[in-house]
Amino acid sequence: MFTGIVEEKGKVVRVEPRGQGKRLKLSIPLRLTDIQLGDSINVNGACLTVVEISTPVIGVDLSTETLQKTTLSDVKEGDSVNLERALRLSDRLGGHIVTGHIDGVGTIVELRKEKDFLQLKIRVAPSVSKYVVQKGSIAVDGTSLTVNECRGDVIQLTLIPYTLEKTILINKRVGDRVNVETDILGKYVEKMLDRNPSERVTLAFLSEHGFIKGEE
């Protein structure tokens, strides 16, 4: 579990074929060198497992599923990546709940500077946009952002100077692909509403179980 608050930027130092998958070797900042084998780490929004450590380089494996469903299939030596270690129970939840399970890959369709800010528009698949709401949370390449507006399948976001400085989003261009994860809460709500009529949460259900006072 993560927060979408990117801690540092790492650099891809090697991409190794591993059967149908790949292993990424990432050079990480010294502040993150407390990472242990088996730890989860968020790399551009995808939750990966640390399988190799040779300080300050770590190795993470990309399965065929990860290569098919995320932009990590595109990364090459020299690229920068967003990094976040897994959330601890004692940590502040500064962003929002991020699982590291990518819902889809979006495409940047517009970038517009406004003084020190950057307006960003991303087109996503309908299967992703249905979970996006105005003023809701979304993770783009692992970065927790607030949705300004969602028109059809295009999401509009504002990047503040701090985000531009601390993440790789400042290097993005129109046409670039990004990993997108929507707020998990929307998926749970959909699941509850999609239940059998006899199992749905209704006023009668809430009254029967003492959550609200029924009519006299």
Phi and psi restraints in degrees (value plus and minus 20) as a CYANA .aco file:
   2 PHE   PHI    -156.6  -116.6
   2 PHE   PSI     157.7   197.7
   3 THR   PHI    -134.3   -94.3
   3 THR   PSI     -35.1     4.9
   4 GLY   PHI      63.0   103.0
   4 GLY   PSI     -13.1    26.9
   5 ILE   PHI    -113.7   -73.7
   5 ILE   PSI      79.7   119.7
   6 VAL   PHI     -82.5   -42.5
   6 VAL   PSI     108.5   148.5
   7 GLU   PHI    -105.3   -65.3
   7 GLU   PSI     -64.6   -24.6
   8 GLU   PHI    -173.1  -133.1
   8 GLU   PSI     148.8   188.8
   9 LYS   PHI    -127.4   -87.4
   9 LYS   PSI     112.6   152.6
  10 GLY   PHI    -127.0   -87.0
  10 GLY   PSI     157.7   197.7
  11 LYS   PHI    -152.1  -112.1
  11 LYS   PSI     116.5   156.5
  12 VAL   PHI     -96.2   -56.2
  12 VAL   PSI      98.7   138.7
  13 VAL   PHI    -123.9   -83.9
  13 VAL   PSI     -37.6     2.4
  14 ARG   PHI    -182.2  -142.2
  14 ARG   PSI     123.5   163.5
  15 VAL   PHI    -142.0  -102.0
  15 VAL   PSI      96.2   136.2
  16 GLU   PHI    -133.4   -93.4
  16 GLU   PSI     105.9   145.9
  17 PRO   PHI     -83.8   -43.8
  17 PRO   PSI     117.7   157.7
  18 ARG   PHI    -156.6  -116.6
  18 ARG   PSI      65.9   105.9
  19 GLY   PHI      43.1    83.1
  19 GLY   PSI    -143.8  -103.8
  20 GLN   PHI    -104.9   -64.9
  20 GLN   PSI     -25.4    14.6
  21 GLY   PHI    -132.9   -92.9
  21 GLY   PSI    -180.7  -140.7
  22 LYS   PHI    -164.9  -124.9
  22 LYS   PSI     138.7   178.7
  23 ARG   PHI    -138.1   -98.1
  23 ARG   PSI     107.6   147.6
  24 LEU   PHI    -117.6   -77.6
  24 LEU   PSI     111.3   151.3
  25 LYS   PHI    -121.9   -81.9
  25 LYS   PSI     101.5   141.5
  26 LEU   PHI    -137.8   -97.8
  26 LEU   PSI     108.6   148.6
  27 SER   PHI    -104.2   -64.2
  27 SER   PSI     104.0   144.0
  28 ILE   PHI    -137.0   -97.0
  28 ILE   PSI     133.2   173.2
  29 PRO   PHI     -83.0   -43.0
  29 PRO   PSI     134.0   174.0
  30 LEU   PHI     -79.7   -39.7
  30 LEU   PSI     -47.5    -7.5
  31 ARG   PHI     -84.2   -44.2
  31 ARG   PSI     -39.1     0.9
  32 LEU   PHI    -124.5   -84.5
  32 LEU   PSI      -9.3    30.7
  33 THR   PHI     -97.0   -57.0
  33 THR   PSI     -13.1    26.9
  34 ASP   PHI    -104.1   -64.1
  34 ASP   PSI     -16.6    23.4
  35 ILE   PHI     -83.6   -43.6
  35 ILE   PSI     118.0   158.0
  36 GLN   PHI    -134.0   -94.0
  36 GLN   PSI     139.6   179.6
  37 LEU   PHI     -77.3   -37.3
  37 LEU   PSI     115.8   155.8
  38 GLY   PHI      70.4   110.4
  38 GLY   PSI     -29.8    10.2
  39 ASP   PHI     -87.7   -47.7
  39 ASP   PSI     131.2   171.2
  40 SER   PHI    -108.4   -68.4
  40 SER   PSI     121.8   161.8
  41 ILE   PHI    -162.1  -122.1
  41 ILE   PSI     120.2   160.2
  42 ASN   PHI    -111.3   -71.3
  42 ASN   PSI      98.5   138.5
  43 VAL   PHI    -138.0   -98.0
  43 VAL   PSI      89.7   129.7
  44 ASN   PHI      32.0    72.0
  44 ASN   PSI      15.7    55.7
  45 GLY   PHI      76.5   116.5
  45 GLY   PSI     -33.5     6.5
  46 ALA   PHI    -119.5   -79.5
  46 ALA   PSI     111.2   151.2
  47 CYS   PHI     -97.7   -57.7
  47 CYS   PSI      98.8   138.8
  48 LEU   PHI    -146.4  -106.4
  48 LEU   PSI     142.5   182.5
  49 THR   PHI    -126.4   -86.4
  49 THR   PSI     113.5   153.5
  50 VAL   PHI     -95.3   -55.3
  50 VAL   PSI      97.5   137.5
  51 VAL   PHI    -133.8   -93.8
  51 VAL   PSI     -25.2    14.8
  52 GLU   PHI    -174.9  -134.9
  52 GLU   PSI     119.8   159.8
  53 ILE   PHI    -157.3  -117.3
  53 ILE   PSI     106.7   146.7
  54 SER   PHI    -163.8  -123.8
  54 SER   PSI      59.7    99.7
  55 THR   PHI     -61.5   -21.5
  55 THR   PSI     109.9   149.9
  56 PRO   PHI    -116.8   -76.8
  56 PRO   PSI      11.8    51.8
  57 VAL   PHI    -131.5   -91.5
  57 VAL   PSI     115.7   155.7
  58 ILE   PHI    -139.9   -99.9
  58 ILE   PSI     136.9   176.9
  59 GLY   PHI    -137.0   -97.0
  59 GLY   PSI     117.4   157.4
  60 VAL   PHI    -152.1  -112.1
  60 VAL   PSI     121.4   161.4
  61 ASP   PHI    -116.6   -76.6
  61 ASP   PSI     121.5   161.5
  62 LEU   PHI    -130.6   -90.6
  62 LEU   PSI      98.0   138.0
  63 SER   PHI     -97.7   -57.7
  63 SER   PSI     151.0   191.0
  64 THR   PHI     -82.1   -42.1
  64 THR   PSI     -55.2   -15.2
  65 GLU   PHI     -81.9   -41.9
  65 GLU   PSI     -65.4   -25.4
  66 THR   PHI     -83.6   -43.6
  66 THR   PSI     -61.5   -21.5
  67 LEU   PHI     -85.7   -45.7
  67 LEU   PSI     -54.4   -14.4
  68 GLN   PHI     -98.1   -58.1
  68 GLN   PSI     -52.1   -12.1
  69 LYS   PHI    -122.6   -82.6
  69 LYS   PSI     -26.3    13.7
  70 THR   PHI    -153.5  -113.5
  70 THR   PSI     152.2   192.2
  71 THR   PHI    -102.9   -62.9
  71 THR   PSI     -19.7    20.3
  72 LEU   PHI     -85.3   -45.3
  72 LEU   PSI     -35.6     4.4
  73 SER   PHI     -88.4   -48.4
  73 SER   PSI     -38.2     1.8
  74 ASP   PHI    -112.4   -72.4
  74 ASP   PSI     -36.2     3.8
  75 VAL   PHI     -88.0   -48.0
  75 VAL   PSI     128.8   168.8
  76 LYS   PHI    -158.1  -118.1
  76 LYS   PSI     148.7   188.7
  77 GLU   PHI     -78.2   -38.2
  77 GLU   PSI     113.2   153.2
  78 GLY   PHI      79.3   119.3
  78 GLY   PSI     -35.7     4.3
  79 ASP   PHI     -90.7   -50.7
  79 ASP   PSI     128.4   168.4
  80 SER   PHI    -113.7   -73.7
  80 SER   PSI     129.7   169.7
  81 VAL   PHI    -155.7  -115.7
  81 VAL   PSI     130.2   170.2
  82 ASN   PHI     -98.2   -58.2
  82 ASN   PSI     119.3   159.3
  83 LEU   PHI    -148.7  -108.7
  83 LEU   PSI     118.5   158.5
  84 GLU   PHI    -166.7  -126.7
  84 GLU   PSI     109.7   149.7
  85 ARG   PHI     -95.4   -55.4
  85 ARG   PSI     141.7   181.7
  86 ALA   PHI     -83.9   -43.9
  86 ALA   PSI     127.8   167.8
  87 LEU   PHI     -89.4   -49.4
  87 LEU   PSI     117.4   157.4
  88 ARG   PHI    -119.1   -79.1
  88 ARG   PSI     132.2   172.2
  89 LEU   PHI     -80.9   -40.9
  89 LEU   PSI     -44.5    -4.5
  90 SER   PHI    -107.0   -67.0
  90 SER   PSI     -24.8    15.2
  91 ASP   PHI     -99.6   -59.6
  91 ASP   PSI     134.4   174.4
  92 ARG   PHI     -95.6   -55.6
  92 ARG   PSI     122.4   162.4
  93 LEU   PHI    -112.6   -72.6
  93 LEU   PSI      60.5   100.5
  94 GLY   PHI     -94.9   -54.9
  94 GLY   PSI     -46.1    -6.1
  95 GLY   PHI    -124.8   -84.8
  95 GLY   PSI    -126.1   -86.1
  96 HIS   PHI    -171.6  -131.6
  96 HIS   PSI     154.2   194.2
  97 ILE   PHI     -91.1   -51.1
  97 ILE   PSI      98.3   138.3
  98 VAL   PHI    -142.2  -102.2
  98 VAL   PSI     107.9   147.9
  99 THR   PHI    -111.5   -71.5
  99 THR   PSI     -43.3    -3.3
 100 GLY   PHI      65.1   105.1
 100 GLY   PSI      -8.2    31.8
 101 HIS   PHI    -125.0   -85.0
 101 HIS   PSI      86.3   126.3
 102 ILE   PHI     -89.1   -49.1
 102 ILE   PSI     111.5   151.5
 103 ASP   PHI    -105.0   -65.0
 103 ASP   PSI     -49.2    -9.2
 104 GLY   PHI     159.7   199.7
 104 GLY   PSI     149.5   189.5
 105 VAL   PHI    -124.6   -84.6
 105 VAL   PSI     105.5   145.5
 106 GLY   PHI    -121.7   -81.7
 106 GLY   PSI     145.4   185.4
 107 THR   PHI    -142.1  -102.1
 107 THR   PSI     110.3   150.3
 108 ILE   PHI     -92.2   -52.2
 108 ILE   PSI     103.0   143.0
 109 VAL   PHI    -129.9   -89.9
 109 VAL   PSI     -33.8     6.2
 110 GLU   PHI    -178.0  -138.0
 110 GLU   PSI     118.6   158.6
 111 LEU   PHI    -151.6  -111.6
 111 LEU   PSI     106.2   146.2
 112 ARG   PHI    -160.3  -120.3
 112 ARG   PSI     103.4   143.4
 113 LYS   PHI    -103.2   -63.2
 113 LYS   PSI     118.7   158.7
 114 GLU   PHI    -152.6  -112.6
 114 GLU   PSI      74.0   114.0
 115 LYS   PHI      37.6    77.6
 115 LYS   PSI    -138.5   -98.5
 116 ASP   PHI    -110.4   -70.4
 116 ASP   PSI     -20.9    19.1
 117 PHE   PHI    -121.8   -81.8
 117 PHE   PSI     142.9   182.9
 118 LEU   PHI    -150.4  -110.4
 118 LEU   PSI     101.9   141.9
 119 GLN   PHI    -108.0   -68.0
 119 GLN   PSI     108.8   148.8
 120 LEU   PHI    -146.6  -106.6
 120 LEU   PSI     112.1   152.1
 121 LYS   PHI    -140.9  -100.9
 121 LYS   PSI     112.7   152.7
 122 ILE   PHI    -147.5  -107.5
 122 ILE   PSI     111.7   151.7
 123 ARG   PHI    -115.6   -75.6
 123 ARG   PSI     110.1   150.1
 124 VAL   PHI    -145.5  -105.5
 124 VAL   PSI     148.2   188.2
 125 ALA   PHI     -92.2   -52.2
 125 ALA   PSI     133.6   173.6
 126 PRO   PHI     -75.2   -35.2
 126 PRO   PSI     -52.6   -12.6
 127 SER   PHI     -85.5   -45.5
 127 SER   PSI     -38.7     1.3
 128 VAL   PHI    -117.5   -77.5
 128 VAL   PSI     -65.8   -25.8
 129 SER   PHI     -83.3   -43.3
 129 SER   PSI     -44.9    -4.9
 130 LYS   PHI     -84.8   -44.8
 130 LYS   PSI     -39.1     0.9
 131 TYR   PHI    -117.0   -77.0
 131 TYR   PSI     -19.2    20.8
 132 VAL   PHI    -118.7   -78.7
 132 VAL   PSI     110.6   150.6
 133 VAL   PHI    -148.5  -108.5
 133 VAL   PSI     131.6   171.6
 134 GLN   PHI     -79.8   -39.8
 134 GLN   PSI     114.8   154.8
 135 LYS   PHI      49.5    89.5
 135 LYS   PSI     -12.3    27.7
 136 GLY   PHI    -105.1   -65.1
 136 GLY   PSI    -199.8  -159.8
 137 SER   PHI    -122.7   -82.7
 137 SER   PSI     129.2   169.2
 138 ILE   PHI    -170.9  -130.9
 138 ILE   PSI     129.3   169.3
 139 ALA   PHI    -130.0   -90.0
 139 ALA   PSI     104.5   144.5
 140 VAL   PHI    -137.2   -97.2
 140 VAL   PSI      95.5   135.5
 141 ASP   PHI      30.6    70.6
 141 ASP   PSI      18.8    58.8
 142 GLY   PHI      62.1   102.1
 142 GLY   PSI     -15.5    24.5
 143 THR   PHI    -121.4   -81.4
 143 THR   PSI     102.9   142.9
 144 SER   PHI     -92.8   -52.8
 144 SER   PSI     102.4   142.4
 145 LEU   PHI    -154.5  -114.5
 145 LEU   PSI     138.4   178.4
 146 THR   PHI    -120.0   -80.0
 146 THR   PSI     113.8   153.8
 147 VAL   PHI     -97.9   -57.9
 147 VAL   PSI      98.6   138.6
 148 ASN   PHI     -94.3   -54.3
 148 ASN   PSI     -63.4   -23.4
 149 GLU   PHI    -179.8  -139.8
 149 GLU   PSI     129.6   169.6
 150 CYS   PHI    -154.8  -114.8
 150 CYS   PSI      88.5   128.5
 151 ARG   PHI    -132.2   -92.2
 151 ARG   PSI      90.2   130.2
 152 GLY   PHI      42.2    82.2
 152 GLY   PSI    -141.0  -101.0
 153 ASP   PHI    -125.0   -85.0
 153 ASP   PSI      -4.8    35.2
 154 VAL   PHI    -129.6   -89.6
 154 VAL   PSI     105.3   145.3
 155 ILE   PHI    -124.9   -84.9
 155 ILE   PSI     111.7   151.7
 156 GLN   PHI    -128.2   -88.2
 156 GLN   PSI     112.1   152.1
 157 LEU   PHI    -153.8  -113.8
 157 LEU   PSI     136.3   176.3
 158 THR   PHI    -138.2   -98.2
 158 THR   PSI     107.5   147.5
 159 LEU   PHI    -121.6   -81.6
 159 LEU   PSI     103.0   143.0
 160 ILE   PHI    -103.5   -63.5
 160 ILE   PSI     143.2   183.2
 161 PRO   PHI     -73.9   -33.9
 161 PRO   PSI     -59.3   -19.3
 162 TYR   PHI     -81.6   -41.6
 162 TYR   PSI     -64.3   -24.3
 163 THR   PHI     -83.3   -43.3
 163 THR   PSI     -60.8   -20.8
 164 LEU   PHI     -83.5   -43.5
 164 LEU   PSI     -55.8   -15.8
 165 GLU   PHI     -94.6   -54.6
 165 GLU   PSI     -57.2   -17.2
 166 LYS   PHI    -114.3   -74.3
 166 LYS   PSI     -28.9    11.1
 167 THR   PHI    -146.8  -106.8
 167 THR   PSI     153.4   193.4
 168 ILE   PHI    -104.2   -64.2
 168 ILE   PSI     -21.3    18.7
 169 LEU   PHI     -83.8   -43.8
 169 LEU   PSI     -42.7    -2.7
 170 ILE   PHI     -85.1   -45.1
 170 ILE   PSI     -42.1    -2.1
 171 ASN   PHI    -110.9   -70.9
 171 ASN   PSI     -20.2    19.8
 172 LYS   PHI     -94.7   -54.7
 172 LYS   PSI     133.1   173.1
 173 ARG   PHI    -151.4  -111.4
 173 ARG   PSI     141.0   181.0
 174 VAL   PHI     -78.5   -38.5
 174 VAL   PSI     112.7   152.7
 175 GLY   PHI      78.9   118.9
 175 GLY   PSI     -37.5     2.5
 176 ASP   PHI     -87.9   -47.9
 176 ASP   PSI     129.4   169.4
 177 ARG   PHI    -117.1   -77.1
 177 ARG   PSI     125.8   165.8
 178 VAL   PHI    -156.3  -116.3
 178 VAL   PSI     130.3   170.3
 179 ASN   PHI     -99.6   -59.6
 179 ASN   PSI     114.5   154.5
 180 VAL   PHI    -145.5  -105.5
 180 VAL   PSI     110.4   150.4
 181 GLU   PHI    -147.0  -107.0
 181 GLU   PSI     103.7   143.7
 182 THR   PHI    -104.3   -64.3
 182 THR   PSI     149.9   189.9
 183 ASP   PHI     -86.4   -46.4
 183 ASP   PSI     105.7   145.7
 184 ILE   PHI     -84.4   -44.4
 184 ILE   PSI     -44.0    -4.0
 185 LEU   PHI     -81.2   -41.2
 185 LEU   PSI     -57.4   -17.4
 186 GLY   PHI     -82.6   -42.6
 186 GLY   PSI     -54.1   -14.1
 187 LYS   PHI     -89.8   -49.8
 187 LYS   PSI     -56.9   -16.9
 188 TYR   PHI     -87.9   -47.9
 188 TYR   PSI     -60.6   -20.6
 189 VAL   PHI     -81.0   -41.0
 189 VAL   PSI     -65.2   -25.2
 190 GLU   PHI     -79.5   -39.5
 190 GLU   PSI     -62.3   -22.3
 191 LYS   PHI     -82.3   -42.3
 191 LYS   PSI     -61.6   -21.6
 192 MET   PHI     -86.5   -46.5
 192 MET   PSI     -60.6   -20.6
 193 LEU   PHI     -92.8   -52.8
 193 LEU   PSI     -39.1     0.9
 194 ASP   PHI    -112.8   -72.8
 194 ASP   PSI     -14.8    25.2
 195 ARG   PHI     -91.9   -51.9
 195 ARG   PSI     147.8   187.8
 196 ASN   PHI     -79.1   -39.1
 196 ASN   PSI     123.6   163.6
 197 PRO   PHI     -70.2   -30.2
 197 PRO   PSI     -56.9   -16.9
 198 SER   PHI     -90.5   -50.5
 198 SER   PSI     -35.7     4.3
 199 GLU   PHI    -126.8   -86.8
 199 GLU   PSI     -23.9    16.1
 200 ARG   PHI     -90.8   -50.8
 200 ARG   PSI     134.6   174.6
 201 VAL   PHI    -102.6   -62.6
 201 VAL   PSI      89.1   129.1
 202 THR   PHI    -141.8  -101.8
 202 THR   PSI     153.7   193.7
 203 LEU   PHI     -80.7   -40.7
 203 LEU   PSI     -58.0   -18.0
 204 ALA   PHI     -84.4   -44.4
 204 ALA   PSI     -60.7   -20.7
 205 PHE   PHI     -82.2   -42.2
 205 PHE   PSI     -66.2   -26.2
 206 LEU   PHI     -83.7   -43.7
 206 LEU   PSI     -59.3   -19.3
 207 SER   PHI     -87.0   -47.0
 207 SER   PSI     -63.4   -23.4
 208 GLU   PHI     -81.0   -41.0
 208 GLU   PSI     -54.2   -14.2
 209 HIS   PHI    -118.4   -78.4
 209 HIS   PSI      -9.2    30.8
 210 GLY   PHI      62.3   102.3
 210 GLY   PSI      -8.1    31.9
 211 PHE   PHI     -98.2   -58.2
 211 PHE   PSI     -50.5   -10.5
 212 ILE   PHI    -155.0  -115.0
 212 ILE   PSI     141.3   181.3
 213 LYS   PHI    -107.0   -67.0
 213 LYS   PSI     105.0   145.0
 214 GLY   PHI     -94.0   -54.0
 214 GLY   PSI     146.2   186.2
 215 GLU   PHI     -90.4   -50.4
 215 GLU   PSI     122.2   162.2
